[in-house]
Amino acid sequence: MDFNLSPEHEELRLKVRAFIDKEVLPLEKDPANFADYENIPHARLEPVREKARKLGLWAPQSPKEYGGMELPMVAWAAIYEESARSIFGPLAINCMAPDDGNMNMLRLVGTKEQKDKWLAPIVAGKVRSSFAMTEPAPGGGSDPTMIRTRAEKKGNKYVVHGRKWFITGADGAAHFILMARTSDDARKGLTAFMFHKDQPGWRIVRRIEIMGPEEHGGHCELEFDGLEIPEENVLLGEGEGLRLMQVRLGPARLTHCMRWTGFAKRCVEIAQDYVANREGFGIKLADRESVQIKLGEVAQQIQIARLLTMHAAWMLDQGGRARKEVSMAKVHVANALHQAADVAIQLQGARGFSKDTIVEWIYRYARSAKLVDGASEVHMMVLAKFMRQEGQDFWAWGPGEGRRNAR
């Protein structure tokens, strides 16, 4: 394992840093750039995205033939972290969820025809996308085997009935990836489909209000009542839904971590600037031991988060599945982000609790990090399962080392 970036990737990282400083961070200073749901309106974002395209800082995860950068995952880790120095940064270079995970998944599993039709417009930034999996009880959540939305094959099409909720980005998305049950087989019972927003037979029931802030398109409840999907819009093949979910969700969880480390570092940056200038009782806050301990603890947790994230990215680049490495990163980075935001608020006092900085925005966003793409407790259960199965090989360094001897 070598955590040094190649000269090419280091140059890209610095270009992203300069771009965020010059073009994106200033957007946070204008209240008009926070729409009704506390995210930047597309009309204000698009000119910045066009600048990113011209600089070659666009869609790091996507194939060059569609206009992306086609970088390895370790380069994503460095670039996504830099982009997330601003809350609008990942949007500006087209690496924000859920589009990010959908683009990567379509890149890996789509046919040429499916990529041309469904992937290319997302990479180009012409449409937004959404991934419809989670259902209200008693349907599937963290356990996808409980999915109840059904797709019944009739001739050369599938007819869908069911319900989904907390579907990120659904309001305003044009391209949807839908998980539905096509049989009761325990392993081959789920299938993934693509559909377009203009197809009849489905609707958005409501945009669910959350603590906020929200991604573009919110978190919505959907109802399917006869949506017809042609068989050419099946991804990977009928019954391959569980396999597709592993292809999508592992890297998507990790890219959350990449962005969250950037948000966490931004919180520390704001807190450091404040304590360096604020005096109380005859001394700068930065000179107080209690303040130094808080900042030191956060710095340590962020660095651990970065290393866990980069290790998992390296494992995936080596061809490993990195399931436990992603789970470890996901749990730790979520906690580190929440701690960084909380400490930044505390050290700023009333200013931290206000909207004078974006720390309170990140604090509310950070609480969802322990829930999205699997609650922290579910990932801990995954780790415990691997420990039982692998014994001492649980701590193997590489993607294949020691696994042949796993118990």
Order of alpha helices (4+ residues) and beta strands (2+ residues): alpha-alpha-alpha-alpha-alpha-alpha-beta-beta-beta-beta-beta-beta-beta-beta-alpha-beta-beta-alpha-alpha-alpha-alpha-alpha
